[in-house]
Amino acid sequence: MRPVNLIARLPTLMQEYDEIIKITNSQNPEFDLVWAVEEWMRRNLYIITAEEYGLRRYEKLLSITPLPGESFAARRNHILLRWNTQTVYTFRFLIGLLEMLTGGNFEVNTNFTEYEMEIIVLSGGSSIIQDLAYIKRHIIPANIATTSRIEIRINAEGLLAVAATHSITRHYTITQDFNAEISIGSRTGLGGSSVRVTHYEI
């Protein structure tokens, strides 16, 4: 925030009087507050700089419900995905959306002769699921059979025989049918170590 110095805005002749100096100095803090509010309003006008207030207004406008504890960056991605939706979609446009959503950590396998496409996201969390579902509903043509999944790989260090060693794998799959069916996998012990596998199918 730029500091306010009212006396510097007056003619040079008036800046020499003590009365004028004291009056303007007493008003500087009030103008500091005005500038702070103006800059806060300016930040919340734009998606890429919006804070809680601005993001909440955009989410209400676009009917987006953020997940508990989501960061501002994740919420901005949800809003930008909806806000940048265009009437005419191309494959390049789809790739651009996935780049923005995942930071480039994705793979797209296409077989357009059979009207098939597979989207694999190699990082992210459960908050990406609703964005992928939105892409499939509103961007990818209905005659393209699309399979989407999120692969999260966590590598644990240590020997398998050590009891503290464990591996966690989560597998998210989004099918063309949006009727939710969720199954949670098993927990298996291996020689004092454990392997936990969780599958979410939507």
C-alpha positions in Angstrom: 0.0 0.0 0.0 1.4 3.4 -0.9 1.8 5.8 2.0 -0.4 8.9 2.1 1.2 12.3 2.5 -1.4 15.0 2.2 0.9 17.9 2.8 2.8 17.0 -0.3 -0.3 17.6 -2.4 -0.7 21.2 -1.3 1.1 24.2 -2.9 4.6 24.7 -1.7 3.7 27.9 0.0 1.1 26.3 2.3 3.4 23.4 3.3 5.4 25.9 5.5 2.6 26.6 8.0 2.5 24.5 11.1 -1.2 24.6 11.3 -1.6 23.1 7.9 1.1 20.5 8.6 -0.7 19.4 11.8 -4.1 19.2 10.1 -2.9 17.1 7.1 -0.8 14.8 9.4 -3.9 14.1 11.5 -5.8 13.2 8.3 -3.1 10.9 6.8 -4.2 7.8 8.8 -7.8 8.1 7.6 -6.7 8.3 4.0 -4.5 5.2 4.6 -7.6 3.3 5.6 -9.4 4.5 2.4 -6.5 3.3 0.2 -6.4 0.0 2.0 -10.1 -0.6 1.4 -9.6 0.5 -2.3 -6.8 -2.0 -2.8 -8.8 -4.8 -1.1 -11.7 -4.1 -3.4 -9.4 -4.1 -6.4 -7.9 -7.5 -5.5 -11.3 -9.1 -5.0 -12.6 -7.9 -8.4 -10.4 -10.4 -10.3 -10.3 -14.1 -10.0 -6.5 -14.5 -10.0 -6.1 -12.1 -7.0 -9.4 -12.6 -5.2 -9.3 -13.5 -1.5 -12.1 -15.1 0.6 -14.7 -12.5 -0.1 -14.1 -12.3 -3.8 -13.8 -16.1 -4.2 -17.0 -16.7 -2.3 -18.9 -14.3 -4.6 -17.6 -16.0 -7.7 -18.5 -19.4 -6.3 -22.0 -18.3 -5.5 -22.3 -16.9 -9.1 -21.1 -20.2 -10.7 -22.9 -22.5 -8.2 -19.6 -24.0 -6.9 -19.4 -25.5 -3.4 -15.7 -25.6 -2.2 -14.5 -28.5 -0.1 -13.6 -27.8 3.5 -10.1 -26.6 3.9 -9.4 -25.9 0.2 -6.7 -23.4 -0.5 -7.3 -20.2 -2.4 -5.3 -21.6 -5.3 -7.5 -24.6 -5.6 -10.7 -22.6 -5.4 -9.4 -20.2 -8.1 -8.8 -23.2 -10.4 -12.4 -24.3 -9.9 -13.7 -20.8 -10.7 -11.3 -20.3 -13.7 -12.4 -23.6 -15.2 -16.1 -22.6 -15.2 -15.4 -18.9 -16.1 -13.2 -19.7 -19.1 -15.8 -22.1 -20.6 -16.3 -21.2 -24.2 -19.0 -22.1 -26.7 -16.8 -23.8 -29.2 -14.5 -26.5 -27.7 -11.4 -28.0 -29.4 -9.0 -30.6 -28.3 -6.4 -27.9 -27.8 -8.8 -26.1 -25.5 -9.3 -29.3 -23.5 -5.5 -29.7 -23.1 -5.2 -26.2 -21.9 -7.9 -26.7 -19.2 -6.1 -29.9 -18.1 -2.8 -28.0 -18.0 -4.3 -25.3 -15.8 -6.0 -27.9 -13.5 -3.1 -30.3 -13.0 0.0 -28.2 -13.7 0.9 -30.6 -16.6 0.7 -33.8 -14.6 -1.7 -35.7 -16.9 -1.9 -38.0 -19.8 -4.5 -38.1 -22.6 -4.8 -41.3 -24.7 -7.1 -40.9 -27.7 -8.7 -43.3 -30.2 -11.0 -41.1 -32.2 -11.7 -43.7 -34.8 -13.5 -45.6 -32.1 -14.7 -42.5 -30.3 -12.7 -43.2 -27.2 -10.5 -41.1 -24.9 -8.7 -41.7 -21.6 -7.6 -39.0 -19.2 -5.1 -39.9 -16.5 -4.2 -37.3 -13.9 -1.0 -38.2 -12.1 -1.3 -35.9 -9.1 -3.9 -34.1 -7.2 -6.6 -34.8 -4.7 -10.3 -35.4 -4.3 -11.1 -31.8 -5.2 -10.1 -32.4 -8.8 -12.8 -35.0 -9.2 -15.6 -32.4 -9.5 -13.6 -30.5 -12.1 -13.1 -33.6 -14.2 -16.7 -34.4 -13.9 -17.6 -30.9 -15.1 -15.2 -31.3 -18.1 -16.9 -34.5 -19.1 -20.4 -33.1 -18.8 -19.9 -29.7 -20.5 -16.8 -29.9 -22.7 -16.1 -33.4 -24.1 -18.7 -34.3 -26.8 -21.3 -36.8 -25.7 -20.4 -39.3 -28.5 -16.9 -39.7 -27.1 -16.6 -42.5 -24.5 -14.3 -41.0 -21.9 -12.6 -42.8 -19.0 -10.9 -40.6 -16.4 -8.9 -41.6 -13.4 -6.5 -40.0 -10.9 -3.4 -41.8 -9.9 -1.7 -40.7 -6.7 1.6 -42.5 -6.0 3.2 -42.2 -2.6 6.6 -43.9 -2.2 7.5 -45.0 1.3 11.2 -45.4 2.2 12.5 -48.2 4.3 12.7 -52.0 4.4 9.6 -54.1 4.0 10.4 -56.0 7.2 10.2 -52.8 9.3 6.9 -52.4 11.1 6.8 -48.7 10.4 7.0 -49.1 6.7 3.7 -48.8 4.8 2.5 -47.9 1.4 -0.7 -46.0 0.5 -2.3 -46.0 -2.9 -5.5 -44.2 -3.8 -7.2 -44.9 -7.1 -10.0 -42.6 -8.4 -12.0 -43.6 -11.4 -14.7 -41.4 -13.0 -16.9 -43.2 -15.5 -19.5 -41.8 -17.9 -22.2 -42.8 -15.5 -22.4 -40.3 -12.8 -24.4 -42.4 -10.3 -22.1 -42.5 -7.4 -20.9 -46.0 -6.3 -18.1 -45.9 -3.7 -16.1 -48.9 -2.6 -13.2 -48.8 -0.2 -10.5 -51.5 -0.5 -8.7 -53.6 2.0 -5.9 -53.2 4.5 -3.3 -55.9 4.3 -0.4 -56.7 6.7 2.9 -57.9 5.2 5.5 -59.1 7.7 5.0 -56.2 10.1 4.5 -53.7 7.3 1.1 -52.7 5.9 -0.2 -51.9 2.4 -3.4 -49.8 2.3 -5.3 -49.6 -1.0 -8.3 -47.3 -1.3 -10.5 -47.3 -4.5 -13.1 -44.6 -5.2 -15.3 -45.4 -8.2 -17.8 -42.8 -9.4 
